[in-house]
Amino acid sequence: MKSVIIVGAGIGGLCLAQGLAKAGIGFEVWEADAGPQVRGQGYRLRIDAMGQRALRQCLPPDLFELFRASCAVSGPARFVDPQLNPLPGRRPENWRENAGAGEADGDLSADRQVLRDILSHGLAPRIRWGRRAKGFEREGDGVALHCVDGHAHRANLVVAADGLNSPLRRQWLPKAEPEAIGALNLYGKVSPAGVDPALLAGPTIVFADGWTLVIEPMRFGAEMSELAARHAPDCRLSPTGDYVYWAMFGREASLGGSLSAEEDAAGLRRRIEAMSSGLHPSLSDLLRRTAPEAVMGRPVRMAAGVPSWQPGRLTVLGDAIHAMSPAGGVGANTALADAAMLAACLADGGIAQAVARYEADMRSRAEQALAATRAGTERLLRRL
Ligand SMILES: Cc1cc2nc3c(=O)[nH]c(=O)nc-3n(C[C@H](O)[C@H](O)[C@H](O)COP(=O)(O)OP(=O)(O)OC[C@H]3O[C@@H](n4cnc5c(N)ncnc54)[C@H](O)[C@@H]3O)c2cc1C
């Protein structure tokens, strides 16, 4: 009998939970957030063919169909300079069009909160909200997991899916801490009303001097409640209207200097204001329309690689072990692929063999994704 504790109800942890539920393996999910809606989850996520395969494998068929149906409907991308002049030569090699916009197995653009709603559906009794892990101890054929509330719980296997700042990775693999790369991400969303219609046709990627701006219209096929009623009537999706997502990725020096954890909405607003001047009026207007509370910013940190260790009763997936810059657009996709692989290995055999097989696969897949992301990061941060 396997008992698994998954630490973190993010993209990777919940996908693993769905995969284990499908395989009939017992588990609990510990999540530090007090509830599913207490913290903004960010905005859009591009899910590539690898991520889609992982979701198809782990989700029940009706939820997978709901996931597909809930993604935005989009046209082909264009690549431009800050004055919206075409730059066809700058199309990144790793750019994939959206499904339905030129590539049969193209990307799907999901709303993060809606994806999290789908991934948590049916798991309510097994998710412990407000339970923050702080450390662990190995104990024979299991692991004792310590929670900040002072309690300890034992499991045959603990999976650290607790993201970029994972306390479990810090205790276990302190040298694997992701490092700041001297770049920032500023992102937000805005209502499509009044936005230049040319920016609503499909993604626009603007290459500027030392930074890049991605704009993507998120237009949904129908109301979320209607989509749920059609595909998985028991599933409650957060009401989510159409919006335009934007994300700037650039060198700190190009985006107003380093960003402290204390930077408030007004500070982020000032950066956006400064970046807006000198852009085509349609672009500066879009950025200036964004409500201050809808703007988020964070320094970009990235793992140098995935170190080696002896497989045991504690393993790790997603950003907790291979955090990447968003330049490659594969962080969440790699976390989903980890989850699907670990679920398949655990469904197939004993914990020791399953963890060893999973970790070998994860290591090589993550190293490839990190290498591609490093190359993508350099391309996007290039000075003109
Ligand atoms: C602006 C931006 C755009 C991006 N766009 C894309 C994209 O288009 N495609 C893509 O593939 N990737 C994208 N990424 C990367 C992607 O967001 C991450 O790689 C992905 O969210 C990682 O998933 P995860 O499950 O490993 O971690 P997370 O999604 O971060 O989940 C970790 C969870 O663990 C919880 N947690 C943390 N500490 C504890 C604790 N001590 N105890 C219990 N729970 C804890 C957290 O609350 C959280 O719910 C983007 C990132 C950014 C910043």
The ligand as a Tripos MOL2 file, in Angstrom:
@<TRIPOS>MOLECULE
LIG
   53    58     1     0     0
SMALL
NO_CHARGES

@<TRIPOS>ATOM
      1 C1          5.1640   35.5610  -16.2080 C.3       1 LIG1
      2 C2          5.3350   34.0770  -16.3340 C.ar      1 LIG1
      3 C3          4.8310   33.4420  -17.4530 C.ar      1 LIG1
      4 C4          4.9910   32.0610  -17.6020 C.ar      1 LIG1
      5 N1          4.4750   31.4710  -18.7180 N.ar      1 LIG1
      6 C5          4.6410   30.1410  -18.8890 C.ar      1 LIG1
      7 C6          4.0830   29.4990  -20.0410 C.ar      1 LIG1
      8 O1          3.4180   30.1390  -20.8720 O.2       1 LIG1
      9 N2          4.2800   28.1500  -20.1860 N.ar      1 LIG1
     10 C7          5.0080   27.4360  -19.2790 C.ar      1 LIG1
     11 O2          5.1760   26.2210  -19.4730 O.2       1 LIG1
     12 N3          5.5260   28.0170  -18.1590 N.ar      1 LIG1
     13 C8          5.3440   29.3310  -17.9420 C.ar      1 LIG1
     14 N4          5.8340   29.9210  -16.8080 N.ar      1 LIG1
     15 C9          6.4960   29.0760  -15.7800 C.3       1 LIG1
     16 C10         5.4500   28.4050  -14.8970 C.3       1 LIG1
     17 O3          4.6470   29.3800  -14.2680 O.3       1 LIG1
     18 C11         6.0950   27.5330  -13.8130 C.3       1 LIG1
     19 O4          7.1250   26.7600  -14.3670 O.3       1 LIG1
     20 C12         5.0550   26.6040  -13.1790 C.3       1 LIG1
     21 O5          4.0590   27.3360  -12.5030 O.3       1 LIG1
     22 C13         5.7330   25.6230  -12.2150 C.3       1 LIG1
     23 O6          4.7520   24.7650  -11.6590 O.3       1 LIG1
     24 P1          5.0360   24.0440  -10.2640 P.3       1 LIG1
     25 O7          3.8330   23.1900   -9.9980 O.co2     1 LIG1
     26 O8          6.3760   23.4260  -10.2490 O.co2     1 LIG1
     27 O9          5.1020   25.2250   -9.2010 O.3       1 LIG1
     28 P2          3.9730   26.2600   -8.7940 P.3       1 LIG1
     29 O10         2.9450   26.3780   -9.8520 O.co2     1 LIG1
     30 O11         4.7090   27.4920   -8.3580 O.co2     1 LIG1
     31 O12         3.2670   25.5960   -7.5120 O.3       1 LIG1
     32 C14         3.9160   25.4600   -6.2760 C.3       1 LIG1
     33 C15         2.8350   25.3700   -5.2030 C.3       1 LIG1
     34 O13         3.4480   25.0150   -3.9570 O.3       1 LIG1
     35 C16         2.8960   25.8060   -2.9190 C.3       1 LIG1
     36 N5          3.8770   25.8840   -1.8440 N.ar      1 LIG1
     37 C17         5.0140   26.6150   -1.7910 C.ar      1 LIG1
     38 N6          5.6740   26.3850   -0.6380 N.ar      1 LIG1
     39 C18         4.9470   25.4660    0.0420 C.ar      1 LIG1
     40 C19         5.1090   24.8260    1.2930 C.ar      1 LIG1
     41 N7          6.1760   25.0760    2.0870 N.pl3     1 LIG1
     42 N8          4.1750   23.9210    1.7040 N.ar      1 LIG1
     43 C20         3.0780   23.6650    0.9370 C.ar      1 LIG1
     44 N9          2.8790   24.2580   -0.2690 N.ar      1 LIG1
     45 C21         3.7960   25.1440   -0.7070 C.ar      1 LIG1
     46 C22         2.6270   27.1560   -3.6040 C.3       1 LIG1
     47 O14         1.6670   27.9290   -2.8680 O.3       1 LIG1
     48 C23         2.1040   26.6910   -4.9610 C.3       1 LIG1
     49 O15         0.7140   26.4790   -4.9650 O.3       1 LIG1
     50 C24         5.6890   31.2970  -16.6120 C.ar      1 LIG1
     51 C25         6.1800   31.9420  -15.4810 C.ar      1 LIG1
     52 C26         6.0010   33.3220  -15.3240 C.ar      1 LIG1
     53 C27         6.5430   33.9960  -14.0930 C.3       1 LIG1
@<TRIPOS>BOND
     1     1     2 1
     2     2     3 ar
     3     2    52 ar
     4     3     4 ar
     5     4     5 ar
     6     4    50 ar
     7     5     6 ar
     8     6     7 ar
     9     6    13 1
    10     7     8 2
    11     7     9 ar
    12     9    10 ar
    13    10    11 2
    14    10    12 ar
    15    12    13 ar
    16    13    14 ar
    17    14    15 1
    18    14    50 ar
    19    15    16 1
    20    16    17 1
    21    16    18 1
    22    18    19 1
    23    18    20 1
    24    20    21 1
    25    20    22 1
    26    22    23 1
    27    23    24 1
    28    24    25 2
    29    24    26 1
    30    24    27 1
    31    27    28 1
    32    28    29 2
    33    28    30 1
    34    28    31 1
    35    31    32 1
    36    32    33 1
    37    33    34 1
    38    33    48 1
    39    34    35 1
    40    35    36 1
    41    35    46 1
    42    36    37 ar
    43    36    45 ar
    44    37    38 ar
    45    38    39 ar
    46    39    40 ar
    47    39    45 ar
    48    40    41 1
    49    40    42 ar
    50    42    43 ar
    51    43    44 ar
    52    44    45 ar
    53    46    47 1
    54    46    48 1
    55    48    49 1
    56    50    51 ar
    57    51    52 ar
    58    52    53 1
@<TRIPOS>SUBSTRUCTURE
     1 LIG1         1 GROUP 0 **** ****
